[in-house]
Amino acid sequence: MSEKFLVIVESPTKAKTISKILGEEFKVVPSMGHLIDLPKKKLGVDIEGGFKPEYSIIHGRQKVLTGLKKDAKSKEMIYIATDPDREGEAIGWQLKDRVFKGKKIQRVVFHEITSQAVKEAFANPRDFDLNMVEAQTGRRILDRIVGYFLSPLLWKKIVRGLSAGRVQSVALRLIIERERQINSFIPQEYWEIEADLKKNLKDSVVFTAKLDKEDDKKIQIKNKDEADKIVSSLSQEKFEVVDVKNSKRSRYPDPPFITSTLQQESFNKLRFNATKTMIVAQQLYEGIDIGQDAPVGLITYMRTDSVVVAQEAIVHVRDLILKKYGKDYLPETPPVYKSKKHAQAAHEAIRPTSVLLNPDSLKDFLSQEQYKLYQLIYDRFLASQMSCAQYAVSSVTIKAGKYLFNASGSNLVFDGFSAVYSKNEEDKEKKILPLMEKDEVLELLKLIPSQHFTKPPARFSDSSVVKILEDEGIGRPSTYAPIISTLILRDYIRRNRGYFTPTELGFKVCDLLVEYFL
């Protein structure tokens, strides 16, 4: 059977997976990313003419372009199936507008590479979204203008080959300013006092209370002499319960991953840096051979800022939760999560394409890194659709003369979503206080003074730098990992045991930009 249709995607892996899904009538080829861009050796933006971009073929990509033109000959239709984001829309539009003029071209979009999703997308092609194209063009022009006029300043003042950028330079400054805060930090000594207490009963549970107030004012103990005087005074006092509070607390699951939260949690739990996370996620998205007729995309598109979940996926995951965990773990209605203000609503959150493909069933087909990241994504999605965890919380205030101590405890009474996914193992730990009543006198076993020093803010990690960029609205999900990689490549920063330390060159670049542009 002859090939009637041409399908253009970005990568060879994606091409291979989609080709096996679509069959012999479709020739699926990779563009290998952008083929057309602003010229490398000049500004390429007509500032006086309304910031009109002057695009040209990227050096070294002519061979790919020639191949695409050859593949397009005699085809009834060309389908652009690049990624479902602004970059993918722009890559496809540039091909339509500059390479395949006069040809029949349609855009197909899917957020997961599964047989059903791909076939459904090809059954419902659409026109190009020019709003998305223009948004990408605007960002590209801004990046070029900032980089084009800033970088030569660095070449003149420091050395050729350095670069500055709209997002890159802001990220560098954040890291530089944090390092200066650390270097200028002067530790301050302070002391805390705890009391080991128990009820006046045999075999009663020992618990620890912390000194909180003196004469109803927050206590501040600056040195050992002050601590010793307070300990001496407390040792003569009666420890009496003055307030007891018991309550219930619900802890809600986190939403399924978006790009930024995946990068943060992947660093926190797996110690994967942002670049590694995105490389492995791309592999899971583009398709893995799991012993079926064709490779299967295991997760939805991994560059997203939306927490929206397809209704069909919600139905399937709720069915799984009910069968595997029981009705207590399934909320009456599916949880609804709110995306951030400027999120691309057409996108989905990052989730497994099928909850029936549990991580353990795929272990033999995945590398260790793929398995770990897939398990993280799978468990987070499953947990996001489960019931709250329930805690019994108790707190007690204890009076000793003019001093007040506080103690608190919590007990997990229903694990809910935390049966599947928990950010912190401490969430599952029990810290139980004995039952106490107001006016009850307790037995003092020991007073424990301890010396501490205030600590400087922590250096940025992949996780924390992604979080601050997102919180401040700097960059997009797709830019976080490349920005960090660029800063390291330029030797502006170095990653030491997972945390970023600026170099002397990084300080010079940042200071120069601040001097000339603030």
N, C-alpha and C positions, 0 to 999 in steps of 0.2 A: 504494500500500500504506500503510495507516494505521500510526502509531507505537504500538507496544504497550508499550515499555519506556522508562523514564527512567533516564539515567545522569548522575550528578553528579560532576564533577571540579573542580579549583580554577581553572584558567586558560582563557581563550578559545582560546589556541593549542593547548593540550592537547585541548580539546573538539573543535576543528576536525579535528585529526589522528585522534582516536579515532572520530569520527562517520563519517569516510570509510572506516575499517576495518570498522565494525560494520554499516553499511548502513541502509536506510530504516526498518526496524522499531524502531530505537533513536533516541530524541531525547537528544542529549548537550548538557548545559548546564553552565556554570561557576558555582561558588559565590563565586568571587573571594576565597577564603581563609575565615577564621573569620567566622561570622555571629553567634555567641553567645559571650560572654566575661564576665568579671567586670566589674561596673559601674565607670565611669570616675570618678565623683565620690564614691565611698565605698569602704571597705575591701572589702566584698563577701565576707568570710570570717568565719564564726562561730567565733571562737577558743575561746569557752567551750563550744561545742557540737561538739567534735571536729573543728574546722577545716573545717566543711562550707562549700563554696563556694555563693555565691548568684549564679547566672548570669542574664544578661539579654541582650536583643538589642542588638547594637552600634548606636550612633547612626548613622543614615544607611544602614543595611543592610536596613531594613524592606522597601524596594522589591524588593530581590533575593529576600528571603524570600517575599514575596507572589508573585513570579514563579515560584519553585520550587513553591510550593503549587499554583498554577494548572497548571503543567506536569505535576504528579503526578496530577491528576484523571484518572480512567478508565484509568490505566496498570495493567497486570497485575503489574508488578514494578518496584521502584526499586533500582537498583544504585549503591552508593557506591564510586566508583573514585578516591578521593583518594589522595595520595601514600602510599607504603608505609612510613611511619615513624610515630612517636608522634603528631606533629602531625596527620598525615592521618587516623590512626585516631580521634583525638579530635574532629576536625571532623565526620567521618561519624557518630560515635556521638551527638554533640549533635543532629544533624539527626534521627536515628532516635528519640532519646529525647524530644525536645522539639517537633519539628515534624511528624513523620510517624507519630505514635503510631497503632497499629492497622493501618498499611499493611504490605504485604509488602516487606521490605527485606533485601538481601543485600550482603555486602562482597566486592569483587573487588580483587585485588592483583597488580600486575605491576611488574617492575623495569626493563623496557625497553618503549618504545612502538613495537613492531613488530607486523605483522599476526599472526604466529604467537603471540607472547607475549600479546597482548590477547585473541585468540580463545580461547586456552588458559585464561586467567584467567576469562573469562566462562563457560567450560564447567565450571569448578571453583570456584564461589563458596564463601565460608565465612561463619561467624558473626564478630561483632566480637571482637577480643582485648581483654578487659577489663583484663588486666595492663598492656597498652600504654596504654590509656585512663587508668588510674589513675596510671601513671608520669608521663604528661603533666600530669594534674591536680595531682599533688604538686608538680611543678616550677613550675607556674603559681601555685599558692598560695604557695610559698616566695618566688617573685619578687615577688608582690603584697605580702606582709607586709614583706619587706626594703625594697622601694621606698616603700611607704606610710608607714613609720615613719621612714625615713632622709631622704627628700626634704624633708619639712616643716622638718627641722632645718637643711638647707641654705638653704631659703627665709628662715628666721628669721635666720640668722647671716650670710648673704651676699646673695642676691637671689632673688626668685621665679622659677620656671621651670626651676630646676636639678633634676637627677635623680641618684639613686644606685640601685644594683642589686646583686643577688647575685653576678653575674659581672662586670658592668660596673665596679664599684668595685675589685674585685681586679685586673682588667686595668689600670686607671688607676694603682693603687699600684705595680704592677710597672714601669710606664713611668716613674713619678715617681722610684722608688728607683734605677733605672738612670741617670736624668739626674743625680741627686745623686752617684752614684759617679763619673760623668764629671767633674762640676764640682769634686769634691774630690780628683781624681786628681793626683798629682805625678809627672811623668815622671822616670825614673831612667836615667842614662847607662850604657851598657855597650858593649863592643867585641867584635868577632869577628875571627878571623884565618883566612884560607883560603890554601891553597898550590896553585899550578898545577904539576902534576907530569907526567912521562912516563917510559916505559921507556927504557933506554939503547940504543935502536935507532933507526935512521934511519926517518923517516916514522911514528914511533909516535904513537898518539892521545894528545892532551893531555887530562887530566882534573883535576878540582878536588876537593881533600880539605879537610875542616874541622877545625880544632883543637878537641879535645874534652876532654882531660885533661892534668893536670900532676901528676906523681908519683902516678898512678892515682886522682886525685881530680878531680871535675868542675871545670873551670876557670871562673873568673869574672874578667873583665877590666873594671875599673871606669872607666878613663880612658886618655887618649892616652899618657901617660908609661909606664904599665904595658904597653900594647900595643907601644910602640916598643922597650922593653927586651926583650920576648919575641921580637920580630921580629929584633932584633940577635943574640940568642942562637941563634935557629933558623937564621939564615943561615950559621952555622958548623957545623951538624950534618949528619950523614948521614941520609938518609931511607930507612928499611928496612922492608920488608913483614914484619909479624909474625903476621898471621892473614888467611886468605882463606876466605870461605864462599860457596858456590853452592847455590842451592835453587830450587824451583819454588813458585809461589804461584797459587792460584785465586781469582778474584774472582767472587762470585755476583751474579746480577741482583737488583735491588730488586723487591719485590712490586708488583702493579698498584696504582693509586692508590686511596686513600680520600680523604675530603673534605679532611682536614688536609694530607696530603702533596701533593694536587693544588694547594691554595692556596700551599703553600710553594714547590713547584717552578715553578708558574706565575709567581710573583714572581721567582724566581731566574733563570729562563730567558727569560721573556717580558716581565718587568716589569709584569705585571698585578697590581693590588692585589686583596685578597680579595673585595671586592664585585664588581669587574669579572669576576673569574674565575667567580663563582657565577652572575652574570647570563648570561654567554656559555654556561656549561655547561647552564643551564636551557633555553636556546634549542636546544642540540644534543639535549637529552633529549626535549623536547616535540615536536619534529618539524620537519624541513626539507624543502622541496620540492626533490627531486633529479631531477625529470622522470619519476617513476613515477605510478601511479594516485592515490596518496595521499601526503601528507607522511610522512617516515620519521624515527623517533627514532634518532639516530646513536650515542648512548651510553646506558648503563644509568643508573639513578637516582644523582644526584650528591651526595646527602646520606647518607653511609654511613661507618661505621667498621669495616667488615668487609672482609677481603682474600679472602674465599671467591669462587670462580669456578665457574659452572655447568658441569657435566660436558660438556654439548653444546658449549659455547664452547671448552673445552679440546680436544675432538676436532677442531674446525674449525681452531683456530690451529695445532695440531701438524701437521695435514695441509698447511697453508700453509707452515710453516717447512720441512718436508721437501721440498716441491716447489720452493720459491724459494731455499733456502740449502743444502740437502743434509743427509745424515744426521749429519754431525759436529756440526751446530748444534742437533740435537734430542736432549735428554737421554733416557735409556732410559725413565725414568718421569717424569710431570709433576711439576714442583716443587710442594711443599706449603708454604704460608705460614700463619703463625699469627697470628690476630687478637688484639687486646688483650683483656684480661680481661672487660671489660664491654661488648664490641662486640655489636651486634644480629646474631646468627648468621643470621637469616633473610634478611639483606641480602646483596647481592653487592658486589664491588669495582667501581670505575668502569672500564668497558672499552667498546670499540666493540661495538655490537650485532651487527655482522657484519664479520669481518676481510676479507671480500671487497670491502668498501667502503673501499679504501685512500684516503688523503688526496688524492693527486694526481688521482684519478678524480672527486673531488668539488669540486675547486678552483673551477670555474666557478659552482657553486651556493652557495658559502659566502662570507661576508664575510671580510676579512683576519683579523679577530680570531677568528672561528669556525674558520677553517682552521688557524690556529696552535695553538689549544687542542685541536682534534680531532687534529691530528698528534701533539701531545705525549701525549695519552691513548692513541692508537693505538700509537705506537712503544713507550711504556712497557709496555703490555700484551703486545705481541709479544715484547719483550725478556724479560719476566718468565717466559716459558715456554721460553726458549732455554738453551743450554749455557753453562757458566762461561767467562769469559775466562782465559787462561793466560799467566803471566809467568815469564820466567827472571830470577831475582833474584840479584844478587851484592853482596857487601860486603867491604871490605878495611880492616884496621887497620894504620896505618903509624907506626913509632916514629922520633922525632927527638930523641935525647938523653933528657931526662926527660919529653918531651911525646908525646902520642898523637893522631894524626889519624884521622878516619873518612871513608870515601867509599863511596857505594852507587850501584848502577845497576840498572835493570830494563829488560827488553825484552819487548814484547808478542809472544808466539810463536803465540797463537791468539786471534783477536778475540772469538769466541763472541757473546754477546748485545750486546757493544759495537759490533758491526757495524751495529746498529739504533739503540741508545740508550746514551748515555754522559752522566753528570752533568757531567763535566769533560773538556775537550779534552786536558788534560794526561795523562789516562788512556791516550791513544793515542800520546803522545810517547815517543821512545826516549831513554834515558840509559844508554849502554853504557860499561862499564869495559873496558879492555884485559885480556887474560888475564895474571894475575900469579901468582907462586909465593912461598911463604914464604921469608924470608931474602933475597929479591931487593932490590937497591939501586936506587932510583929517582933520576932527575935532577930537581932542583929548578929550575924556570924562574922562578917569581915568588912572593913572599909578599904577600898582600893584606890589610892591616888595614882594618876598616870600623867607623865609629861608628854606634850605634843608640840609640834611646830606647824605654823601655817605653811601651806604648800603653794608653789607657783602654778599658774594654769598649765595644763598639759600641752605638749607639742601636738600639732595636728597629725592625724593619721588619715589613711584613705577614707575611712568612715566619717570622721569629724569634718574633714575639709569638704567632702561631698555634701554633708548636712548643712554647713554654713553657706555654701554656694546656693543650695536650693532654698534655704530660709530667706536669703537676701535677694533672691530672684536673679542670680547671676548665672548666665549660661543656660543650657538646655540639657535634658537627660543624656543626649547623645554626645555631649561635649565634655562631660566630667572626666572620664577616663583619658581621652586624648590630651586634655589640658595638663593633667598630672604628668603624663608621659613626656610632654613637650618640656615642662619645667625641669624634669630629670635629665632629659636628653641634652638640654642647653647647659646643664650643670649649674642651674640656678639653685636647685635644692638637691638633697640626697636623702634616700630612704634608709634609715638606720633602725633595724629591728621593728619595722612597720611604722615608724614615725619620721616626719620630715624635718630635716635640719637645713637651713639655708646656707649656701656657700658664700665666700667673700664676694664672688662675682654676682651672686644673687642680691646681696646688700647693695653693691655699686649700681646695678641696673635699677633697682627699686628706688634708691635715693635720687638717681638722676632723673627718673620719670617724675617723681614727686616735686623735685626742684623746678623743672621746666613746665609742668602742667597743672600745678596746684597753686 
